[in-house]
Amino acid sequence: MVRESRVMADLTQFLARVSGATFRERCQSICKELRCADQRYDWVGMYWLEGDSLALGPWSGRHATEHTRIPVGEGVCGAAVREKSTIIVDDVQSDPRYLACFLETQSEIVVPIFAAGRIIGEFDIDGVVIGAFGEQDKVFLEALAANIGKEWPGR
Ligand code: SME
């Protein structure tokens, strides 16, 4: 059980380190800060939902991904939109939904971002060890996603 007051305190501290004058710049800073704050977050990206596909937005990582557009019917990223919930994959090799990106990726967490009750995008974070992500990551990233959803300027 992760205490809500602790999560909100962590979130406040985290947001104090985020910079940028525009929503876009702040999202880019969030990706970088997440990766800097926690070594388990090896690749951090945000995808925006555009119709039936997810378009790559800001990201921070060692390599660029070839998956710059993912149909909602594909990947763990697409599954999180269909299920409207966070998905944690402990071992990507054993998940048939997984769309391979980087050789070193072993685990993944995908967290939808909602604005006014609708999914507008998601976080996609890769880890280099099996089982890198758990309940604490889910709770923190969902709180962060809620904050981003409130700031979303719309299309
Ligand atoms: N692994 C994701 C694809 C995106 S890359 O990891 C950046 C998926 O299965 O949807």
py3Dmol code that shows the C-alpha trace and the ligand (Angstrom):
import py3Dmol

protein = """\
ATOM      1  CA  MET A   1       0.000   0.000   0.000  1.00  0.00           C
ATOM      2  CA  VAL A   2       1.482   3.335  -1.062  1.00  0.00           C
ATOM      3  CA  ARG A   3       0.413   6.285   1.128  1.00  0.00           C
ATOM      4  CA  GLU A   4      -1.257   9.054  -0.871  1.00  0.00           C
ATOM      5  CA  SER A   5       0.292  11.866   1.191  1.00  0.00           C
ATOM      6  CA  ARG A   6       3.765  10.455   0.449  1.00  0.00           C
ATOM      7  CA  VAL A   7       3.023  10.249  -3.275  1.00  0.00           C
ATOM      8  CA  MET A   8       1.785  13.836  -3.347  1.00  0.00           C
ATOM      9  CA  ALA A   9       4.887  15.019  -1.460  1.00  0.00           C
ATOM     10  CA  ASP A  10       7.119  13.166  -3.929  1.00  0.00           C
ATOM     11  CA  LEU A  11       5.138  14.643  -6.811  1.00  0.00           C
ATOM     12  CA  THR A  12       5.454  18.192  -5.465  1.00  0.00           C
ATOM     13  CA  GLN A  13       9.220  17.750  -5.122  1.00  0.00           C
ATOM     14  CA  PHE A  14       9.455  16.274  -8.593  1.00  0.00           C
ATOM     15  CA  LEU A  15       7.391  19.042 -10.214  1.00  0.00           C
ATOM     16  CA  ALA A  16       9.617  21.678  -8.582  1.00  0.00           C
ATOM     17  CA  ARG A  17      12.480  20.349 -10.718  1.00  0.00           C
ATOM     18  CA  VAL A  18      10.502  20.487 -13.967  1.00  0.00           C
ATOM     19  CA  SER A  19      11.221  23.487 -16.166  1.00  0.00           C
ATOM     20  CA  GLY A  20       9.703  25.000 -19.304  1.00  0.00           C
ATOM     21  CA  ALA A  21       7.392  27.833 -20.199  1.00  0.00           C
ATOM     22  CA  THR A  22       5.042  25.841 -22.427  1.00  0.00           C
ATOM     23  CA  PHE A  23       3.185  22.558 -21.960  1.00  0.00           C
ATOM     24  CA  ARG A  24       5.390  20.975 -24.622  1.00  0.00           C
ATOM     25  CA  GLU A  25       8.604  22.135 -22.949  1.00  0.00           C
ATOM     26  CA  ARG A  26       7.382  20.935 -19.549  1.00  0.00           C
ATOM     27  CA  CYS A  27       6.583  17.470 -20.944  1.00  0.00           C
ATOM     28  CA  GLN A  28      10.079  17.261 -22.418  1.00  0.00           C
ATOM     29  CA  SER A  29      11.535  18.283 -19.045  1.00  0.00           C
ATOM     30  CA  ILE A  30       9.368  15.688 -17.262  1.00  0.00           C
ATOM     31  CA  CYS A  31      10.791  12.894 -19.456  1.00  0.00           C
ATOM     32  CA  LYS A  32      14.337  14.031 -18.734  1.00  0.00           C
ATOM     33  CA  GLU A  33      13.726  14.449 -14.993  1.00  0.00           C
ATOM     34  CA  LEU A  34      12.092  11.028 -14.659  1.00  0.00           C
ATOM     35  CA  ARG A  35      15.083   9.425 -16.295  1.00  0.00           C
ATOM     36  CA  CYS A  36      17.581  11.424 -14.186  1.00  0.00           C
ATOM     37  CA  ALA A  37      15.692  10.769 -10.949  1.00  0.00           C
ATOM     38  CA  ASP A  38      15.626   7.012 -11.266  1.00  0.00           C
ATOM     39  CA  GLN A  39      18.153   4.774 -13.009  1.00  0.00           C
ATOM     40  CA  ARG A  40      15.529   2.100 -13.521  1.00  0.00           C
ATOM     41  CA  TYR A  41      13.844   4.469 -15.993  1.00  0.00           C
ATOM     42  CA  ASP A  42      16.143   3.700 -18.908  1.00  0.00           C
ATOM     43  CA  TRP A  43      13.956   5.121 -21.680  1.00  0.00           C
ATOM     44  CA  VAL A  44      11.085   7.513 -20.966  1.00  0.00           C
ATOM     45  CA  GLY A  45       8.713   8.659 -23.665  1.00  0.00           C
ATOM     46  CA  MET A  46       5.296  10.191 -24.065  1.00  0.00           C
ATOM     47  CA  TYR A  47       2.881   9.284 -26.838  1.00  0.00           C
ATOM     48  CA  TRP A  48      -0.139  11.419 -27.784  1.00  0.00           C
ATOM     49  CA  LEU A  49      -3.354   9.804 -28.968  1.00  0.00           C
ATOM     50  CA  GLU A  50      -4.247  11.003 -32.467  1.00  0.00           C
ATOM     51  CA  GLY A  51      -7.353   9.237 -33.753  1.00  0.00           C
ATOM     52  CA  ASP A  52      -6.584   5.510 -33.849  1.00  0.00           C
ATOM     53  CA  SER A  53      -2.877   5.807 -33.287  1.00  0.00           C
ATOM     54  CA  LEU A  54      -0.304   7.011 -30.813  1.00  0.00           C
ATOM     55  CA  ALA A  55       2.212   9.599 -32.002  1.00  0.00           C
ATOM     56  CA  LEU A  56       5.587   9.864 -30.293  1.00  0.00           C
ATOM     57  CA  GLY A  57       6.012  13.095 -28.361  1.00  0.00           C
ATOM     58  CA  PRO A  58       8.884  14.045 -26.061  1.00  0.00           C
ATOM     59  CA  TRP A  59      11.288  11.359 -24.952  1.00  0.00           C
ATOM     60  CA  SER A  60      14.558  10.898 -23.098  1.00  0.00           C
ATOM     61  CA  GLY A  61      16.813   7.908 -23.620  1.00  0.00           C
ATOM     62  CA  ARG A  62      20.013   6.599 -25.068  1.00  0.00           C
ATOM     63  CA  HIS A  63      18.497   5.814 -28.471  1.00  0.00           C
ATOM     64  CA  ALA A  64      15.662   7.028 -30.671  1.00  0.00           C
ATOM     65  CA  THR A  65      12.789   4.593 -31.211  1.00  0.00           C
ATOM     66  CA  GLU A  66      11.609   3.504 -34.634  1.00  0.00           C
ATOM     67  CA  HIS A  67       8.073   3.343 -33.204  1.00  0.00           C
ATOM     68  CA  THR A  68       7.122   6.945 -33.785  1.00  0.00           C
ATOM     69  CA  ARG A  69       3.506   5.983 -34.548  1.00  0.00           C
ATOM     70  CA  ILE A  70       1.755   2.995 -32.961  1.00  0.00           C
ATOM     71  CA  PRO A  71      -1.770   1.925 -33.972  1.00  0.00           C
ATOM     72  CA  VAL A  72      -4.024   1.517 -30.924  1.00  0.00           C
ATOM     73  CA  GLY A  73      -4.411  -2.144 -31.928  1.00  0.00           C
ATOM     74  CA  GLU A  74      -0.698  -2.827 -31.417  1.00  0.00           C
ATOM     75  CA  GLY A  75       1.900  -3.099 -28.685  1.00  0.00           C
ATOM     76  CA  VAL A  76       1.719  -2.718 -24.938  1.00  0.00           C
ATOM     77  CA  CYS A  77       1.212   0.983 -25.671  1.00  0.00           C
ATOM     78  CA  GLY A  78      -1.924   0.269 -27.681  1.00  0.00           C
ATOM     79  CA  ALA A  79      -3.193  -2.200 -25.066  1.00  0.00           C
ATOM     80  CA  ALA A  80      -3.028   0.467 -22.330  1.00  0.00           C
ATOM     81  CA  VAL A  81      -5.292   2.711 -24.430  1.00  0.00           C
ATOM     82  CA  ARG A  82      -7.742  -0.138 -25.130  1.00  0.00           C
ATOM     83  CA  GLU A  83      -7.818  -1.165 -21.475  1.00  0.00           C
ATOM     84  CA  LYS A  84      -7.774   2.463 -20.271  1.00  0.00           C
ATOM     85  CA  SER A  85      -5.373   1.474 -17.529  1.00  0.00           C
ATOM     86  CA  THR A  86      -1.725   1.188 -16.568  1.00  0.00           C
ATOM     87  CA  ILE A  87       0.069  -1.938 -17.744  1.00  0.00           C
ATOM     88  CA  ILE A  88       3.224  -3.288 -16.120  1.00  0.00           C
ATOM     89  CA  VAL A  89       5.121  -5.948 -18.056  1.00  0.00           C
ATOM     90  CA  ASP A  90       7.721  -7.689 -15.892  1.00  0.00           C
ATOM     91  CA  ASP A  91       9.300  -9.599 -18.772  1.00  0.00           C
ATOM     92  CA  VAL A  92       8.716  -8.201 -22.257  1.00  0.00           C
ATOM     93  CA  GLN A  93       9.954 -11.417 -23.919  1.00  0.00           C
ATOM     94  CA  SER A  94       7.022 -13.334 -22.482  1.00  0.00           C
ATOM     95  CA  ASP A  95       4.349 -10.797 -23.463  1.00  0.00           C
ATOM     96  CA  PRO A  96       2.972 -11.363 -26.987  1.00  0.00           C
ATOM     97  CA  ARG A  97       1.717  -7.752 -27.126  1.00  0.00           C
ATOM     98  CA  TYR A  98       5.228  -6.333 -26.829  1.00  0.00           C
ATOM     99  CA  LEU A  99       6.556  -4.330 -29.781  1.00  0.00           C
ATOM    100  CA  ALA A 100      10.341  -4.600 -29.602  1.00  0.00           C
ATOM    101  CA  CYS A 101      12.328  -1.386 -29.616  1.00  0.00           C
ATOM    102  CA  PHE A 102      15.648  -1.677 -27.855  1.00  0.00           C
ATOM    103  CA  LEU A 103      17.760  -4.820 -27.410  1.00  0.00           C
ATOM    104  CA  GLU A 104      18.396  -4.069 -23.743  1.00  0.00           C
ATOM    105  CA  THR A 105      14.742  -3.645 -22.706  1.00  0.00           C
ATOM    106  CA  GLN A 106      13.508  -6.310 -20.279  1.00  0.00           C
ATOM    107  CA  SER A 107      10.465  -4.692 -18.673  1.00  0.00           C
ATOM    108  CA  GLU A 108       8.024  -1.876 -19.363  1.00  0.00           C
ATOM    109  CA  ILE A 109       5.359   0.291 -17.737  1.00  0.00           C
ATOM    110  CA  VAL A 110       2.737   2.170 -19.745  1.00  0.00           C
ATOM    111  CA  VAL A 111       0.572   4.756 -17.954  1.00  0.00           C
ATOM    112  CA  PRO A 112      -2.358   6.466 -19.698  1.00  0.00           C
ATOM    113  CA  ILE A 113      -2.810  10.230 -19.362  1.00  0.00           C
ATOM    114  CA  PHE A 114      -6.425  11.351 -19.026  1.00  0.00           C
ATOM    115  CA  ALA A 115      -7.847  14.854 -19.562  1.00  0.00           C
ATOM    116  CA  ALA A 116     -11.506  15.462 -18.756  1.00  0.00           C
ATOM    117  CA  GLY A 117     -12.054  11.706 -18.498  1.00  0.00           C
ATOM    118  CA  ARG A 118     -10.594  10.845 -21.932  1.00  0.00           C
ATOM    119  CA  ILE A 119      -7.202   9.380 -22.779  1.00  0.00           C
ATOM    120  CA  ILE A 120      -5.029  11.965 -24.496  1.00  0.00           C
ATOM    121  CA  GLY A 121      -1.738  10.106 -24.331  1.00  0.00           C
ATOM    122  CA  GLU A 122       0.503   7.966 -22.190  1.00  0.00           C
ATOM    123  CA  PHE A 123       3.888   7.454 -20.625  1.00  0.00           C
ATOM    124  CA  ASP A 124       5.940   4.562 -21.948  1.00  0.00           C
ATOM    125  CA  ILE A 125       8.932   3.651 -19.792  1.00  0.00           C
ATOM    126  CA  ASP A 126      11.417   0.852 -20.436  1.00  0.00           C
ATOM    127  CA  GLY A 127      13.681  -0.863 -17.921  1.00  0.00           C
ATOM    128  CA  VAL A 128      16.802  -2.949 -18.487  1.00  0.00           C
ATOM    129  CA  VAL A 129      16.126  -5.515 -15.758  1.00  0.00           C
ATOM    130  CA  ILE A 130      13.253  -7.961 -15.419  1.00  0.00           C
ATOM    131  CA  GLY A 131      10.532  -6.693 -13.085  1.00  0.00           C
ATOM    132  CA  ALA A 132      11.927  -3.145 -12.885  1.00  0.00           C
ATOM    133  CA  PHE A 133       8.539  -1.545 -12.155  1.00  0.00           C
ATOM    134  CA  GLY A 134       5.963  -2.034  -9.423  1.00  0.00           C
ATOM    135  CA  GLU A 135       3.050  -0.536  -7.522  1.00  0.00           C
ATOM    136  CA  GLN A 136       5.043   2.478  -6.317  1.00  0.00           C
ATOM    137  CA  ASP A 137       5.948   3.456  -9.895  1.00  0.00           C
ATOM    138  CA  LYS A 138       2.331   2.994 -10.968  1.00  0.00           C
ATOM    139  CA  VAL A 139       0.954   5.214  -8.192  1.00  0.00           C
ATOM    140  CA  PHE A 140       3.545   7.961  -8.716  1.00  0.00           C
ATOM    141  CA  LEU A 141       3.273   7.972 -12.515  1.00  0.00           C
ATOM    142  CA  GLU A 142      -0.538   7.984 -12.379  1.00  0.00           C
ATOM    143  CA  ALA A 143      -0.404  11.025 -10.076  1.00  0.00           C
ATOM    144  CA  LEU A 144       2.019  12.707 -12.485  1.00  0.00           C
ATOM    145  CA  ALA A 145      -0.206  11.799 -15.434  1.00  0.00           C
ATOM    146  CA  ALA A 146      -3.210  13.336 -13.656  1.00  0.00           C
ATOM    147  CA  ASN A 147      -1.228  16.539 -13.177  1.00  0.00           C
ATOM    148  CA  ILE A 148      -0.310  16.614 -16.877  1.00  0.00           C
ATOM    149  CA  GLY A 149      -3.933  15.945 -17.833  1.00  0.00           C
ATOM    150  CA  LYS A 150      -4.990  19.026 -15.871  1.00  0.00           C
ATOM    151  CA  GLU A 151      -2.381  21.168 -17.646  1.00  0.00           C
ATOM    152  CA  TRP A 152      -3.188  19.831 -21.127  1.00  0.00           C
ATOM    153  CA  PRO A 153      -3.976  22.804 -23.365  1.00  0.00           C
ATOM    154  CA  GLY A 154      -6.102  20.747 -25.772  1.00  0.00           C
ATOM    155  CA  ARG A 155      -5.695  20.506 -29.534  1.00  0.00           C
TER     156      ARG A 155
END
"""
ligand_1 = """\
10
SME
N 7.418 -1.405 -26.496
C 6.318 -0.561 -26.891
C 6.651 0.179 -28.156
C 7.284 1.508 -27.931
S 8.934 1.444 -27.570
O 9.183 0.614 -26.405
C 9.546 2.940 -27.281
C 5.056 -1.398 -27.049
O 5.099 -2.615 -26.898
O 4.011 -0.823 -27.337
"""
view = py3Dmol.view(width=600, height=400)
view.addModel(protein, "pdb")
view.setStyle({"model": 0}, {"cartoon": {"style": "trace"}})
view.addModel(ligand_1, "xyz")
view.setStyle({"model": 1}, {"stick": {}})
view.zoomTo()
view.show()
